[in-house]
Every structure is written in C-alpha cells, then in structure tokens.
Amino acid sequence: MVLLALQQHLLLQPLCPHSTGQAQQEEQTHSLAQNQALLTPRPSDVLPGYQELLGPSEAGSGCGPGTHKAHPRQTGISAGTAMMRTLPSVYLTIVFLGASLGTTAETGPVVSLKNGKVRGEYMTVKGIEQRVQQYLGIPFARPPVGPLRLAAPQPAEPWEGERDGTRQPHMCIQDPVISQHIVNIMAIEYDLPDVSEDCLYLNVYTPKEAATDEKLPVFFWIHGGGLSMGAASQYDASPLAAYQNMVVVVIQYRLGIVGFLSTGDEHAPGNWGFLDQIAALKWVQENIESFGGDPQSVTIAGESAGGISASILTLSPLAKGLFHRAIFQSGVATLGTYTTKEPLVIAKVVANLTECDCTTNEQLVKCIREKTEEDLVNATKKMKTFMGATVDGVFLKDLAEELLKSKEVQKVPVLLGVTNHEFGWILPSSFAPPGWSEGFNRQSAMSIMNIFYPAGASGVNNLIADEYFKDAKTPEDIRDGFTEMLGDLFMVLPVIKVAGYHRDAGAPVYMYEFQHRPEMHKETRPSFVKSDHADDIGFIFGSCFWNGHIKITGTVTEEEEKLCKTMMAYWANFARTGSPNGEELILWPLYDQKEEYMELGLKQVVAQSLKKDKVHFMTVLLPQKLHGLAAAASRGN
C-alpha cells in the first residue's frame, strides 16, 4: 500500500564496483543522514520554480570506467539490521494485507481459458449469501527466468488437464523480512507465500451465480509496495465481488531490480514491471469473459505504488484501449522520481549491490542475468532506493509531468484521492528521533527536513517550516505540523495537481479525502493519528466481511461495516459507469473548476478546495519568497 517515490540524491552515488577490476571490501557505517538520503525527493516536483533557483542538478553520465570512484559495498547485514534500514521504504509503500484461503466442501468450479482449464474454489463472505468463485495463481505470462530476466513478458504457455487454482502464487522477488513485518504491524494474521522469480500470476474473483450472458464490470487491482514489495495474495476481493456483483482481478508484477532496472539502451530498456501490468491487461481482454467479465468495462486501480502504476498506465501508448476507467489511491505518476530519463544513476547502485562489472551496459545486464535468485533477494535487502519508469520512447514517451502538461493522457474517467494523515504514523516512526510521538522541537524537525531536502537547508526549508509551524506553541503542535508537511509535500499536493491535469485534459474526475481512523488500530497507534497511509484499502475490499484465511486481530464496529458497504458501492459504481454515484449514496460531485471533493468517513460530506491554503502557499507565496531571496542574493553579489 504504500507509496511514494521519495528518491535520494545522496544515496545515488554508489558506483561501478568492478570498473577498475577490483571490488571495494570496506564496511560502511551509516549515519542518520545517510540512512535517510533515500527519502530525498526532487523539490521541483512539488515546489514550482524551485529547481530554476537552485540551479542545474548533477546526474550520472554513464556506466563506464573512470567515470566515478568505487563505492564501498555493504557487507554482513543481518536480517534485523536490513529490516531497520529498509523501514522508510516499507512505510512509504505499505499495503493493507488480506487473503482468502477457506473453501466449501463441494467440488470447486472449473473455468476454460485460452491456455487451458483452471479449477478454483467457492468462497463465502460475512453478511451475504452470495458466494464467490475464486481462482488463484493463473499464469498470464511465461516465468521471467533465464533469458527472460530483464526482458519483456512473453505469453503464457498452454497446459494439459486442470490447473490447480486454489493456492496463492509465490511473491515476486522482495525482502521477505520486511514483508512479514508489514503483516505484524497491521493488526492482522496472515501467512505470506514464499518468494520466487516465477511470479507472473493473477487471482480472479467472480460471483458464483453470474450468468454467462451477463457481462460484469472488471476491477483490475495493482498492488502497492513502492514497486519493491507486495503481492496478489495480500488482498481478498471476495466481499467486493459478492456485494457488488463484479469481477475482480488482482495481479502481480516484477519488482525492484528485475522489475525496473534500465540501462537506457537496447541492453535493458527497463519498465519490465509495467510491461507485466500491460500483459495482464491483455490477458483480461482475452480471458475475462470466461469469468462473466466484460472486456469493454475494465477499471484499473491501485494504492500507493499501485496508484502510481495506474496513473502511469494512463500515459502509456502501449496501454491504450486496454482499460476504460482509472483509480489512483494515494499515488500518482508525478511523485518523486518514479519516472526518469537518467536510469544509469540507479543502474550504478544495482551494480554495486550485485557486485557486477558495469564497464559497459552489456556487461552489467549479462552479469545480472547470471545471478542466482538468492543473490537478487540479498541485493534487494540492501537496496535503499525506489526504481520506477524509464522514459524509453516506447512505453513512456516523456516524463509524467510533461505528458500531463501537454494533455497526452488517456481521457478516461478518473477517481483519485488521499487519506487525511498520509504520513501520520507509519513513516515518521521509521526515521524520527525516539519519543517523537510525544512531540519535538523545531530544531529536531529542521534536522530531519534538511535530510529530506538537503539543497534547501540554506533557507528554503525554513520558509516551508515557517508555514507549517506558524501556529505551533507546543512540541505536540510541531509534531502535528511536521507530519502534515510531509504528507502534503510527498502525497497530497501532487495528487491535487494531477487531478487538475486530468480535469483540464477533458476527463471526468472525482476526488476524495478518506478521513476515518480504523478502530482496529486503536491499541497500536497514538490518538493523534488520523487516517494513515493505506487505511482506506480495507474498506474498499470489504475487510469487515472477510471470512477466509485472514484474521483481523483488532475490532471492527457496526459503523465500520456500514462504511465498508458505502466504499465498495462508490468504487463499484465508478467501475460500472464512470461515476461513483448510485442509490442511497450521498451525491459525489465532479471535480471541476469549483474543486469539490468528497470527505469519506462514517459520514460522507461534500467539501471544496482540498488544502486550499497550502496549495496557495506552495504555488504562489513560496515561489515569490524564493524569487525574493534570489534577487537579494544577486544584489549582494
């Protein structure tokens, strides 16, 4: 579920360890600043005029000899240490987990697909008699191993007999320690599948009694996890399918190094994980009618990195015609550096972590392809940077911001939004000083801010802090202002901006702010935390009515059950018609020039101009202040 590309400027300096023929074997001690360098976003993504005032940035110039010094390689990282060092990326990409493994006693249903037959199982959910057919682990592409590592996905091969569709697929390559940690902190109990490179599978949920001549809308879910973790098994879509009479597809895609490594040329163009998503969409077009689904009514949706993915797919010519509506939850294509024209910078990091020679791009790719799966998992555990889309001229023609500005986007209906405390608890718990939840002073807040925005330490960060701390009188006030500031800079303001881009391109847009704090977290989070990142996912998937393998250890109230039904109805209506509105629901207005949006909680309220004062500060007042500083500095010289 989580999220964002808070890309690093400090960490992206590791260089080719073998370009001089010998790897460095030094241990590296990480200071707080070094550990948090990975969280440094590009200020220009959220602050207009920022980059122009700061001057041009430095970028890597290629993966060849003599370009950089060798970077010391990390060694001897224990599982616990790896977990702690990776917590920031985890907390930015957390996914609301859930799985459904229970069955009824009768023989499972069988569906005939293009490549063969699959036997699934019947599922029940709480509060409704409607059962669901669940089909797990259906291959939509060949295993991306051997020569298919770092290559475009290939169509799945046919099989003989009935394929077992009752077992969750293996998770794609990721750090299993971190994945298990997510389960432990989410007030649920869930057994994760093993990790494997053979992971291009999807799960399908469809109402059991769906008539073959009735085509149901298709909800195509892309999991979150920073493009570095997550799995289809983390979701149980049975309630959504049962209560809303729709087909739900939950996919997997390659992650991290094998999902997004690019050398920017023919040796590794990159975007493998996104191409997997497109391959899954093509599979839907060819097979979904067998489940009662309508291939002409497909809604792509996702949260955090899944929202980023769905947002990027609306910009790719390769995805044109494969979907008809889009939902971005707490993630859009413009976040951080999730799209880049300079993939070699991160390729050098990968070369360092895998101990591969990157004298030439061809050598680097060859070396990565020869690594064992265990080697890749170990490298993933050390990875401190997010990887994303590369501008390759095929999947992506330009940076996301530029494509949106020029209205080069599929003009499909869009529903998007955020929670009202995106960085309220999980993220700051990973990097803030001990005792931060009790409050801290401005100096401590600025120390962290200067790590996030090192280029702004000379004054820009103080201007931002002045805005968010202007009414602070206590350490608790500074804490609250700090968490709001992070959420706005790295999530809320980019989402608002992207909503405007799609609206101005002529697409119908609906925006929301989710405001409910789940009761299940009452004992695990402080009272000041409102709706944290990913708190909306459980309500969209109807977690109140899960009846399978997943166990919620916290409390679910009757009011929350009603909210589950409301959220599922809004999302399903949008998937059916392109509008979330329906019977017995509060009317949700379009996001037009009036900027109306829906506040979603135990009560639903229409509001206007989300974060109006902060948007004005970032887009008008701050640029004016920055230009004033630049002019004063110029006169002084």
C-alpha positions in Angstrom: 0.0 0.0 0.0 2.4 2.2 0.3 3.7 4.5 -1.6 5.8 7.2 -2.9 9.0 7.9 -4.6 11.0 9.9 -2.1 14.1 9.4 -4.2 17.5 10.1 -2.9 20.1 12.5 -4.0 22.7 11.4 -1.5 22.4 7.6 -1.9 22.5 7.6 -5.7 26.3 7.9 -5.7 27.4 4.3 -5.5 29.5 3.5 -8.5 30.6 0.5 -10.6 32.5 -1.7 -8.1 34.3 -3.6 -10.8 35.1 -1.0 -13.4 38.7 -1.0 -12.1 38.7 -4.8 -12.0 38.5 -5.0 -8.2 35.6 -4.6 -5.7 36.0 -2.5 -2.6 35.5 -4.6 0.5 35.2 -1.8 3.1 32.4 -1.7 5.7 30.3 1.4 5.7 28.9 3.0 8.8 25.6 4.7 8.1 24.7 7.9 9.9 21.1 9.1 10.1 21.6 11.4 7.2 23.0 8.5 5.0 20.2 6.2 6.0 17.6 8.9 5.2 19.2 10.0 1.9 16.8 7.6 0.2 13.9 9.7 1.3 15.1 12.9 -0.6 12.6 13.8 -3.2 13.0 16.3 -6.1 11.8 19.6 -4.8 10.8 20.7 -8.3 8.1 18.1 -8.2 6.2 19.9 -5.6 7.7 23.4 -5.4 7.2 25.5 -8.6 10.3 27.4 -9.6 12.4 25.6 -7.0 14.9 23.9 -9.4 15.4 27.0 -11.5 16.5 28.9 -8.4 18.8 26.2 -7.1 20.5 25.7 -10.5 21.0 22.5 -12.6 21.4 19.2 -10.8 24.2 16.7 -11.3 23.4 13.4 -13.0 25.3 10.3 -13.8 27.0 10.3 -17.2 27.1 6.6 -17.9 28.1 3.2 -16.6 31.7 3.1 -17.8 35.3 3.1 -16.5 36.8 6.2 -15.0 33.5 8.0 -14.6 33.2 7.6 -10.8 35.1 6.2 -7.8 34.1 2.8 -6.5 31.6 2.9 -3.7 32.2 0.8 -0.6 30.0 -2.2 -0.6 27.9 -3.2 2.4 28.6 -6.5 4.0 27.4 -8.6 6.8 23.9 -7.1 7.1 21.7 -9.2 9.4 18.0 -9.7 8.8 17.2 -7.3 11.7 19.6 -4.6 10.5 18.3 -5.0 7.0 14.8 -4.5 8.2 15.6 -1.4 10.2 17.5 0.2 7.3 14.7 -0.5 4.9 11.8 0.6 7.1 11.4 4.0 5.5 10.7 2.5 2.0 8.4 -0.1 3.6 6.4 2.5 5.4 6.0 4.6 2.3 4.7 1.6 0.5 2.7 -0.4 2.9 -0.2 -2.5 1.7 -3.3 -3.4 3.6 -3.0 -7.1 3.7 -5.6 -9.9 3.4 -6.0 -13.3 1.9 -8.8 -15.8 1.4 -7.9 -19.4 1.6 -11.1 -21.0 3.0 -13.2 -23.4 0.9 -16.5 -25.1 1.0 -16.8 -28.9 1.0 -18.2 -29.2 -2.6 -16.0 -29.6 -5.7 -14.6 -26.4 -6.9 -15.7 -24.7 -10.2 -13.8 -25.2 -13.4 -13.2 -22.4 -16.0 -11.9 -22.9 -19.5 -9.4 -20.3 -20.6 -7.4 -19.7 -23.8 -4.5 -21.8 -22.4 -6.3 -24.5 -20.5 -8.7 -25.2 -17.7 -8.4 -24.0 -14.1 -10.2 -25.4 -11.0 -11.0 -22.9 -8.4 -13.0 -22.9 -5.2 -16.2 -21.5 -3.7 -15.8 -18.8 -1.1 -18.3 -17.2 1.3 -18.2 -13.8 3.0 -19.9 -12.4 6.1 -23.3 -10.8 5.8 -24.5 -12.1 2.4 -25.5 -15.4 1.0 -23.9 -14.7 -2.4 -20.8 -16.9 -2.9 -17.8 -16.2 -5.0 -15.7 -18.3 -7.3 -12.0 -17.8 -6.5 -9.3 -18.7 -8.9 -5.7 -18.3 -7.7 -2.3 -18.3 -9.4 -3.4 -18.1 -13.0 -0.3 -17.5 -15.3 -0.6 -14.5 -17.6 3.0 -14.7 -18.9 5.8 -17.2 -19.1 8.1 -17.4 -16.0 10.5 -14.4 -16.4 13.6 -16.5 -15.7 16.8 -17.3 -17.6 17.0 -15.3 -20.8 13.6 -13.8 -20.0 15.1 -12.0 -16.9 15.2 -8.3 -17.8 13.1 -8.9 -20.9 9.6 -8.1 -21.9 7.0 -10.6 -20.7 6.1 -13.4 -23.1 2.6 -15.0 -23.4 1.9 -17.9 -21.0 2.2 -21.4 -22.5 -0.8 -23.8 -22.6 -1.1 -26.6 -20.1 -2.8 -30.0 -20.1 -5.6 -31.1 -17.8 -7.0 -28.9 -15.0 -4.7 -26.4 -13.3 -5.0 -26.1 -9.5 -6.3 -22.6 -8.8 -6.6 -23.0 -5.1 -3.1 -21.9 -4.0 -1.8 -18.4 -3.7 1.1 -17.7 -6.1 4.6 -17.0 -4.9 5.5 -13.4 -4.2 7.9 -11.7 -6.7 11.4 -11.1 -5.5 11.4 -8.8 -2.5 12.7 -8.7 1.1 10.6 -11.3 2.9 11.7 -10.0 6.3 10.1 -6.6 5.6 7.0 -8.2 4.0 6.4 -10.2 7.2 7.0 -7.1 9.3 4.1 -5.4 7.5 1.8 -8.3 8.4 2.8 -8.0 12.0 2.0 -4.2 12.3 -1.3 -4.2 10.5 -3.5 -5.8 13.2 -4.0 -8.9 11.1 -2.7 -12.5 10.9 -1.7 -13.8 7.5 0.9 -16.3 6.3 2.9 -15.0 3.4 3.7 -17.2 0.4 7.4 -17.8 -0.5 9.4 -15.5 -2.7 10.2 -16.7 -6.3 11.2 -15.1 -9.6 8.5 -17.3 -11.2 5.7 -14.9 -10.1 3.7 -13.6 -13.0 0.3 -14.8 -11.9 -3.0 -13.3 -11.1 -6.1 -14.0 -9.0 -9.7 -13.8 -10.2 -12.8 -13.4 -8.0 -16.3 -13.6 -9.6 -19.8 -14.1 -8.3 -20.7 -17.8 -8.4 -24.1 -17.4 -10.0 -23.0 -14.8 -12.6 -25.0 -15.6 -15.7 -22.8 -16.4 -18.7 -24.7 -14.0 -20.9 -24.4 -11.1 -18.3 -21.1 -9.3 -18.6 -20.0 -7.8 -15.3 -17.6 -4.9 -14.8 -14.0 -5.8 -14.2 -12.0 -4.2 -11.3 -8.3 -4.7 -12.1 -6.2 -4.1 -8.9 -2.5 -3.3 -8.9 -0.8 -3.8 -5.5 1.3 -1.2 -3.8 4.7 -1.5 -2.2 7.0 1.1 -3.7 7.5 -1.1 -6.7 9.7 -3.2 -4.5 7.3 -5.3 -2.4 3.7 -6.6 -2.3 1.7 -9.5 -3.8 -1.7 -10.5 -5.1 -2.1 -12.8 -2.0 -2.2 -9.7 0.2 -5.8 -9.0 -0.9 -9.1 -10.8 -0.5 -11.5 -9.5 -3.1 -14.4 -11.9 -2.3 -16.6 -9.3 -0.5 -16.2 -6.8 -3.3 -17.2 -9.4 -5.9 -20.1 -10.7 -3.7 -21.6 -7.5 -2.5 -21.1 -5.6 -5.8 -21.6 -8.3 -8.4 -18.4 -7.6 -10.3 -15.3 -9.5 -11.4 -12.1 -8.6 -9.6 -8.6 -9.3 -10.9 -5.6 -8.9 -8.6 -2.2 -9.1 -10.4 1.4 -9.5 -9.6 4.3 -7.9 -11.5 8.1 -8.0 -11.3 9.6 -5.7 -8.6 12.8 -3.9 -7.8 15.9 -4.8 -9.7 14.3 -7.4 -12.1 11.2 -5.3 -12.5 12.7 -1.9 -13.3 16.4 -2.0 -13.9 17.3 0.0 -17.0 20.5 1.0 -18.8 18.7 3.4 -21.0 19.6 1.5 -24.2 18.9 -1.7 -26.1 20.6 -3.9 -23.4 17.9 -3.1 -20.8 15.3 -0.6 -21.8 13.5 -1.2 -18.5 9.9 -0.9 -17.4 9.6 -4.7 -17.1 7.1 -4.5 -14.2 4.9 -2.0 -16.1 5.1 -4.3 -19.2 3.9 -7.1 -16.9 0.9 -5.0 -15.9 0.1 -4.4 -19.6 0.5 -8.2 -20.3 -2.0 -8.8 -17.5 -4.4 -6.3 -19.1 -4.1 -8.1 -22.4 -4.8 -11.4 -20.6 -8.0 -9.8 -19.3 -9.1 -8.9 -22.8 -8.6 -12.4 -24.0 -10.0 -14.4 -21.0 -12.2 -12.4 -18.7 -15.4 -13.3 -20.5 -14.9 -16.8 -19.2 -15.4 -15.4 -15.7 -18.5 -13.4 -16.7 -16.5 -10.2 -17.1 -16.8 -7.5 -19.7 -13.5 -6.8 -21.5 -15.0 -3.5 -22.6 -15.6 -2.4 -19.0 -12.2 -2.6 -17.2 -11.2 -0.3 -14.4 -7.5 -0.1 -13.4 -7.0 0.7 -9.8 -4.3 0.7 -7.2 -3.0 2.3 -4.0 0.4 3.8 -3.3 2.8 2.3 -5.9 -0.4 0.7 -7.4 -1.9 4.1 -7.8 1.3 5.4 -9.3 1.2 2.4 -11.7 -2.4 3.1 -12.7 -1.5 6.7 -13.2 1.5 5.9 -15.4 -0.6 3.5 -17.5 -2.9 6.4 -18.4 0.2 8.0 -20.0 1.5 5.0 -21.9 0.5 4.4 -25.6 1.0 0.7 -25.0 -1.9 0.6 -22.6 -4.4 2.4 -24.9 -7.7 0.6 -25.3 -6.9 -1.9 -22.5 -8.9 -0.1 -19.8 -11.8 2.3 -19.6 -11.6 4.0 -16.2 -8.8 4.5 -13.6 -8.5 4.9 -9.9 -5.4 6.4 -8.1 -5.4 6.0 -4.3 -2.5 7.8 -2.5 -0.2 7.7 -5.5 0.2 9.4 -8.9 2.8 9.3 -11.7 4.4 12.6 -10.7 5.6 11.5 -7.3 9.3 11.9 -6.7 11.4 10.4 -9.5 9.1 7.4 -10.3 9.7 8.5 -13.9 13.2 9.2 -15.1 15.3 10.0 -18.2 18.5 9.0 -16.3 18.2 5.3 -15.4 22.0 4.8 -15.3 22.2 6.6 -12.0 20.3 3.8 -10.3 21.9 1.2 -12.5 25.2 2.0 -10.8 23.6 1.4 -7.4 22.5 -2.0 -8.6 25.9 -2.8 -10.0 27.4 -2.0 -6.6 24.9 -4.2 -4.7 25.2 -7.1 -7.0 29.0 -6.8 -7.4 28.6 -6.7 -11.2 31.0 -5.1 -13.6 29.4 -2.1 -15.3 32.3 -1.1 -17.5 29.7 -1.5 -20.3 25.9 -1.7 -20.1 26.1 -5.1 -21.9 28.4 -6.5 -19.2 26.1 -5.2 -16.4 23.0 -6.8 -17.9 24.8 -10.1 -18.6 26.0 -10.2 -15.0 22.6 -9.5 -13.5 21.1 -12.3 -15.7 23.6 -14.7 -14.4 22.9 -14.0 -10.7 21.0 -16.6 -8.7 17.6 -15.8 -7.2 19.2 -15.8 -3.8 21.7 -13.2 -5.0 18.9 -11.0 -6.2 17.0 -11.3 -2.9 20.1 -10.4 -1.0 20.7 -7.3 -3.2 17.1 -6.3 -2.7 17.6 -6.4 1.1 20.4 -3.8 0.7 18.5 -1.6 -1.8 17.8 1.8 -0.4 16.3 3.4 -3.5 13.0 3.1 -5.3 13.1 2.2 -9.0 10.4 3.2 -11.5 9.5 4.1 -15.1 12.2 4.9 -17.6 11.4 7.3 -20.5 12.2 4.8 -23.3 10.2 6.3 -26.2 8.0 3.2 -26.3 6.3 2.5 -23.0 6.7 6.1 -21.9 7.4 9.0 -24.3 8.4 11.6 -21.8 8.4 12.4 -18.1 5.0 12.1 -16.5 4.7 15.8 -15.6 5.4 16.8 -19.2 2.9 14.4 -20.6 0.2 15.6 -18.3 1.0 19.2 -19.0 0.7 18.6 -22.8 -2.5 16.6 -22.2 -1.0 13.4 -23.7 -3.1 11.2 -21.5 -6.0 8.8 -22.0 -9.1 10.8 -21.3 -10.9 8.1 -19.3 -12.9 8.9 -16.1 -10.6 9.1 -13.1 -11.3 8.7 -9.3 -8.4 9.7 -7.1 -7.6 10.8 -3.6 -5.7 10.6 -0.3 -6.1 10.0 3.4 -6.1 12.9 5.8 -2.9 11.9 7.6 -0.8 10.2 4.9 2.4 10.4 7.0 0.7 10.3 10.4 2.3 7.3 11.9 4.0 4.6 9.9 6.5 6.7 8.0 7.7 9.0 10.8 8.0 6.0 13.1 10.8 4.8 10.9 13.1 7.8 10.9 12.0 10.4 13.5 14.0 10.6 16.8 13.0 8.4 19.7 10.0 9.7 21.5 8.9 11.8 18.5 5.2 10.9 19.0 5.3 12.8 22.3 6.4 15.9 20.4 9.7 17.5 19.5 11.2 21.0 18.9 11.7 22.9 15.7 15.4 22.2 15.7 14.8 18.4 15.6 12.1 18.9 12.9 14.5 21.0 10.8 17.3 18.4 11.1 15.0 15.8 9.5 13.7 18.3 7.0 17.3 19.1 5.9 17.9 15.4 5.3 14.8 15.2 3.1 15.7 18.4 1.3 19.4 18.9 1.6 19.5 21.5 -1.2 17.0 23.6 0.8 19.0 23.7 4.0 20.2 27.2 3.2 16.8 28.8 3.7 14.1 27.2 1.6 13.3 24.6 4.3 12.9 27.3 6.9 10.3 29.0 4.7 8.3 25.8 4.4 8.7 25.2 8.2 7.5 28.7 8.9 4.3 28.0 7.1 3.6 24.7 8.8 4.8 25.7 12.3 3.4 29.2 12.3 0.7 28.4 14.9 2.8 25.9 16.9 3.1 26.6 20.6 4.0 23.2 22.0 6.2 20.2 21.0 2.9 18.4 20.1 2.0 21.2 17.7 5.3 20.9 15.9 4.9 17.2 15.7 1.5 17.6 14.1 2.8 20.3 11.7 5.7 18.1 10.7 3.6 15.1 9.8 1.2 17.3 7.9 4.1 18.9 6.0 5.5 15.5 4.9 2.0 14.3 3.8 1.4 17.4 1.8 4.8 17.6 0.1 5.1 14.0 -0.9 1.4 13.0 -1.4 -1.5 15.4 -1.1 -0.3 18.3 -3.2 0.9 16.1 -6.1 -2.5 14.3 -6.1 -4.3 17.6 -6.3 -2.1 18.7 -9.1 -2.7 15.5 -11.1 -6.5 15.8 -10.6 -6.3 19.2 -12.2 -4.3 17.9 -15.1 -6.8 15.1 -15.9 -9.7 17.6 -15.5 -8.1 20.1 -17.8 -7.5 17.3 -20.4 -11.3 16.8 -20.6 -11.6 13.7 -18.4 -14.4 13.3 -15.7 -12.6 13.5 -12.4 -13.8 12.6 -8.9 -11.6 13.3 -5.9 -11.8 12.3 -2.2 -10.1 12.5 1.2 -10.5 9.5 3.4 -10.9 10.6 7.0 -11.7 7.5 9.1 -9.3 6.1 11.6 -9.8 2.3 11.7 -10.9 1.0 15.1 -8.6 -2.0 14.6 -5.6 0.3 15.2 -6.9 1.9 18.4 -4.5 -0.1 20.5 -1.5 0.2 18.2 -1.4 3.8 17.2 -1.4 7.1 19.3 -4.6 9.0 19.5 -3.3 12.0 17.4 -3.0 9.8 14.3 -6.0 10.2 12.0 -6.4 8.2 8.8 -2.9 7.0 7.9 -1.5 5.9 4.5 -3.4 2.9 3.2 -6.2 3.0 5.8 -8.7 3.2 3.0 -7.8 -0.1 1.3 -9.5 -2.4 3.8 -12.8 -0.6 3.4 -12.7 -0.8 -0.4 -12.1 -4.5 -0.3 -14.8 -5.1 2.3 -12.4 -6.3 5.0 -15.3 -6.1 7.5 -16.7 -9.2 5.8 -13.6 -11.3 5.3 -14.4 -14.9 6.1 -11.3 -16.8 5.0 -7.7 -17.2 6.0 -7.1 -13.6 7.0 -7.8 -12.8 10.7 -8.3 -9.2 11.8 -6.9 -9.1 15.4 -8.4 -5.7 16.1 -12.1 -4.5 16.4 -14.5 -3.8 13.6 -17.5 -1.8 14.6 -21.0 -1.9 13.1 -20.5 1.7 11.8 -17.4 0.5 10.0 -19.3 -2.3 8.4 -21.7 0.3 7.0 -18.6 2.3 5.8 -17.3 -0.8 4.1 -20.5 -1.2 2.2 -20.5 2.5 1.2 -16.9 2.5 0.0 -17.4 -0.7 -2.0 -20.6 0.8 -3.6 -18.9 4.0 -4.6 -15.9 2.2 -6.1 -18.1 -0.4 -7.9 -20.4 2.2 -9.3 -17.4 4.0 -10.7 -16.2 0.8 -12.2 -19.6 0.2 -13.8 -20.5 3.7 -15.1 -17.5 6.1 -14.7 -19.4 7.8 -11.8 -19.3 6.7 -8.1 -22.9 7.8 -7.6 -25.8 5.5 -7.0 -28.9 4.8 -4.9 -28.8 5.6 -1.2 -25.4 7.3 -1.5 -24.5 10.9 -0.9 -24.1 12.7 -4.2 -20.4 12.9 -5.2 -19.8 15.9 -7.5 -17.3 16.1 -10.3 -14.0 17.7 -9.5 -14.4 20.7 -11.8 -13.3 24.4 -11.5 -15.2 24.6 -8.2 -12.8 21.8 -6.9 -15.5 19.9 -5.0 -14.5 16.6 -3.5 -15.9 14.0 -1.1 -14.8 13.6 2.5 -15.2 9.9 3.2 -15.7 8.7 6.7 -18.5 7.3 8.9 -20.4 10.2 7.3 -19.8 11.5 3.8 -19.6 15.2 3.2 -19.0 17.3 0.1 -16.3 19.9 0.6 -14.4 22.3 -1.6 -10.7 23.1 -2.5 -8.8 20.5 -0.5 -5.8 22.0 1.3 -6.6 25.4 -0.3 -4.2 27.4 1.9 -1.3 25.0 1.4 -1.8 24.9 -2.3 -1.8 28.7 -2.4 1.4 28.8 -0.3 3.2 26.2 -2.5 2.1 27.6 -5.9 2.1 31.4 -5.2 3.7 32.5 -1.9 6.7 30.2 -1.8 7.8 31.0 -5.4 7.5 34.7 -4.6 9.6 34.3 -1.5 12.2 32.2 -3.4 12.5 34.8 -6.1 12.9 37.5 -3.5 15.7 35.6 -1.9 17.4 35.1 -5.2 17.1 38.8 -6.1 18.5 39.8 -2.8 21.4 37.4 -3.2 22.1 38.8 -6.7 22.2 42.4 -5.4 24.5 41.3 -2.7 27.0 40.0 -5.2 
